[in-house]
Amino acid sequence: MLTKDQIDHYHRHGFVKVDGLFSPQETDELAADMVRIIEEWGEETIGWRGPWRDRYLEEEERLNTKAVFLHRPDFYSAVWSRVIHHEGLVGGVRDLVGDSVQWHHTVLHAKPPERGTPFPMHQDYPFYPHDGPDFVDCLLHLDDAPLASGALHIVPGSHKGGPLVHVLGPDTAPHLPPDQYHPDLIDTVTIPAARGDIIFFSYLAIHWSDCNRTDEWRKAVRFGYHSTAMRPVGRADDDPHRIDPDNILPRNDNIVVSGFRPGERERAPVPASVQVQA
């Protein structure tokens, strides 16, 4: 599904955007159901809390940002249940990690008009660490995302550095230390997008986004997919994405969407050169 140049761009820079991967009709159908899901099941919050807010926001904005997060839209809509098998979406991931692909999660990140929440610099790895690099996040845009809406920013090539130490704690989402990792200190590439565009990016890529300061919603949905050879590492027993203590039996929310999930006797060890640590 992806061109050689697109595949090379992903492996070199840690991301690639594909314009119009979802047709206008597909996007309209998904967006309509998502609006209903938000209206009936969504809850507006301040967004990610934590000390990073002092470095990213002016004082009058720190308590006034808005966000709607919602996991598993497939719990509410048949349209969102089917989309994890979307030919273009799965085909793109397959081009990046190999023929056997496993779906891991779907989550809405919606920024309401005006002061839609920002996100600090971070990797997605700490949220769902696995024993290799072949984990792809796929950001589907249900609305246009110009720069002023809080479009995605990525540090090119940062995925090659492996997992980094994040600020953790009960009162904050994982984020990189702002005194070392901040937009004022590190150059990033901004990736504006249109409805139906997909950004494929490594879960090891450093990324962030600013406030939505427009008068329109910026709704985007992240799908996580990875090679079926990978297993979660370093997670608590009650983590929703954990498979089992011995990493043998798959949970019913880890669905194979392409190829086959190898048994433990058949699974080749991850080469030391590409292993990542929890």
Secondary structure, DSSP 8 states (H G I E B T S, - for coil): ---HHHHHHHHHHSEEEETT-S-HHHHHHHHHHHHHHHHHH--EE----STTHHHHS-GGGTTT-BEEEEE-GGGT-HHHHHGGG-HHHHHHHHHHH-S-EEEEEEEEEEE-SSSB--EEEE-SGGGS-BSSS-EEEEEEESS-B-GGGT-EEE-TTGGGG-----B--TTS--B--TTTS-TTTS--EEE-B-TT-EEEEETTS-EEE--B-SSS-EEEEEEEEEETT--B-S--TT-TT---TTS-S--TTSEEEES----TTT-----GGG----
